[in-house]
């Protein structure tokens, strides 16, 4: 098989006057002379010029949108508008035919709903090519950031007997025969007969395991799949998603805020430096889409400006109580423009978070010291006995993007929190033991990777930033 060159390398090196072979998929074939081809390495396409008199008519008839081809010829500077270089074809081979009457991805506008139904083919569109190249770059950014700062990558278990969040919305893992379930003396399912000898589920978080490792390795992070059986069909929920969760021994809540702010800025900057062409395309796409929306639903600043806004500004840091006071004193509240109520003790909604970021402070915001009753059991109780050392990072466009806390390192306090949250201490005996054997303050945070990809790409539905979304009644592909 002849060696070929990726299209992105041709645009970088521009080896004009040299013979090259490219392989990819046809976007268009105009006037039986100009083939536009893409190979996924870049959002750019390369024009292949063919003289139909030099090729078998039967081969040219097979070239349609979606056809996979190999083309060899001289790379030349293009005389046409809109392209820098083109390939003057000398050899042409059809690697995979594509019936134009059946291929659903044509050169026209397709709705995102339609493309979700064709998730096996939507990679071939400009939009999803850009999204998933950016997803790749962000994944690289995560690993590079932590590796360069001395963190160790930890693979947390996917199967667990613990509910880290205490929400109870978990997928059961079992090998029991559902048609003939074993029963105990009380007539209940005998879970001791299951594969692991007890109830197990797919994990919702790798945080608890990361804490264990941090107590010996110092700085660790997990980056893996997590699952939640929440029966939700909103644009922000998936049943299967990826989480980034660093844990650092000896860090307090201030250290945690510093780390999270630096990490987020690094990831956004990495995307700007390594995926600028894709971001430029998605920004133009967003501007076009926004023109079709009501004015109140449009973005307040362009995509790239939103990313630069986060990178260039120091994050404002306020307490939850201060946030509530600001919202209650706002004209927005007085004019009853908020849809959801505001009072001390409630969880802030996206509209509240966005007001603080976009209207009041006009910069990213970190809120700390939330009411203990609305946060997880493992967050450190503050001296006031009412709040915990929790933090949320808010950015323009979506509100919360990162959540974290200083962890409760005191054994007696953590044990009491387990009772308050109705968490069986036997199920996390190992977690509690770390508070007895050389405990220390430590902190960490979680960032939903798809939430990050949504923010960087400007996509509005989380199903459009993961290759094959898993949602209620949907496990296709």
Number of C-alpha atoms within 10 A of each C-alpha: 3 7 8 13 12 17 23 18 12 17 16 8 8 17 16 16 12 11 15 20 21 22 21 23 25 23 24 19 18 11 8 13 13 19 24 19 27 26 20 20 15 19 19 18 22 24 25 25 20 21 12 13 7 10 14 10 10 8 12 17 9 17 25 22 23 25 21 22 19 19 22 20 21 18 21 17 15 15 10 10 6 7 13 14 20 25 27 21 24 17 13 18 14 17 12 14 14 17 13 15 8 8 13 16 19 17 11 7 8 13 8 15 10 12 18 16 12 15 18 13 15 21 18 19 20 17 19 22 18 25 26 19 20 24 24 14 18 24 16 14 21 19 17 14 17 17 14 8 9 11 20 18 16 19 13 21 14 15 15 19 16 22 20 20 16 15 13 13 16 20 17 14 16 16 9 15 9 8 6 7 14 16 13 12 7 7 8 10 14 17 18 13 15 18 13 14 11 12 16 20 19 22 23 29 28 26 22 20 18 24 26 18 20 24 22 11 14 18 25 25 29 23 23 18 20 23 21 21 18 16 13 12 12 11 11 13 21 24 22 18 20 20 22 22 25 29 31 26 22 16 20 18 22 16 15 23 29 11 16 24 19 14 16 21 17 18 23 22 19 19 24 20 11 15 21 14 15 24 21 16 15 23 18 13 15 19 15 11 11 14 11 10 11 8 10 7 10 16 16 13 13 14 23 18 12 19 22 14 18 21 19 11 13 13 21 16 18 14 16 23 17 14 20 18 14 15 20 16 11 16 11 14 17 11 8 11 10 15 10 12 13 17 12 14 16 13 16 19 15 15 15 21 25 21 20 24 23 18 13 12 12 17 20 25 28 23 22 26 23 26 21 20 15 12 17 20 26 21 23 27 25 16 9 7 9 13 22 27 25 31 28 25 25 26 26 26 21 17 23 22 18 22 21 25 28 28 28 25 22 17 17 12 14 22 18 14 20 18 12 11 13 11 18 12 15 10 12 16 10 13 17 19 13 17 19 13 10 10 16 16 18 25 28 31 24 23 21 19 24 22 23 20 25 22 22 23 27 23 18 15 16 20 22 25 24 22 17 16 21 18 20 14 8 10 10 12 11
